[in-house]
Amino acid sequence: MSRFFKETIKITLLSLLIFIVIVFLLNLPVIFNQIPRNQKIVMAEDRGDKIIFIDIKSSPILYIPRINVRAPIIFSDNDKDIMKDLERGVSHYPQTALPGKVGNVFISGHSSDYPWRGGSYKEIFINLNNLEVGDLFYIDYESVRYEYKVKGKKIVSPVDMSIMEQRNSYEATLMTCYPPNTNLKRLAVKAELKAEVISK
């Protein structure tokens, strides 16, 4: 075997090893977030046929029990601010309905982001696709807890604005890039308002 051939094999194997390590590191957030961590979010007390909610914070918060999400809602002033706001939580899109109001409350969050970017919410919606029809999520806003029930989900192109459409109904949409570690598509989870509870 010639020296040139041996060197070529070494370089090829080294390149392959480096590639595998890079792919593993880039997918580490996805792998890590798929591992159950026995987290539990206690949000309510069940008392017969009523749910009495407790400890509603004054700051806007999104709770999704099924996927163990609890994140501050940042009300973005304009489209330019959204990416920066996603470093501090999930973003409520400007010109969409406020919680409890007629229309579509549109909230986005990262499923993944570049490792070198700041913020603690880079993968807050990484498991959003695990939500199923009938699952509940909650928005705490101005001392009221709004309960939304998932009615469906779909994958759309990044330029499909139909998921932000404002209708004469009480609904909410949670949106993230899909699949994780790409921005090829958008996953939209659609929900309808089921109940609201005023904090004491």
C-alpha positions, 0 to 999 in steps of 0.5 A: 500500500502506497504512502499516499494511499495511507495518508488519504485513508487517514485524512478521510477517517479523520474528516469523518470523525470530525463530521460525526462529532460536529453533527452530535454536538449540534443535535445534543439539545434535541437528544437531551430534551427527548430524555424524560427528566421527571419534571412536574409542573403543578398548576391547579387543584382538582376539586370535583367538576371545577379546577381552581387555579392557584398562584397566578403571577402578575407577569404574563406566563405560558404553561404547557403541562404535557411538555413541561413548558413554563415560559414568560411571554414577551409582547414584541413591539414589532417584527424586528424585536421578535428574535431578540425577545425570544432570548427572554421567553416566547414571543407574542406577535404584534397585531395579533389578539391578546389573551382572552380577546376575540382573534388569534393569540399568536405565540412563537418560541424556538425549537432550537437555536445556534449554540453561541446565541444568548438566552435560556429559551433556545429550545423551549418549543423543542417538544411542541410536536408532542402536543395532541388534540385535547391537550391543554395549555394556559396563559396567565395574563393580567391576573387571569388564567386562560385555558386553551384546548388543542384542536389540531396542528399542521406543518407549513412553509415559512411564508405561509401567513394563514396560521396568523389569520385573525378570525371572529373566534377565541383561539391561540396558535403556538408556532416554532421552526420544524424540524428542530435544528432547521428553519425549513418549515413551521409547526403550528399548534392551534387551540381554542379558548375553553375557560378563564379564571380570575385570580383572587 
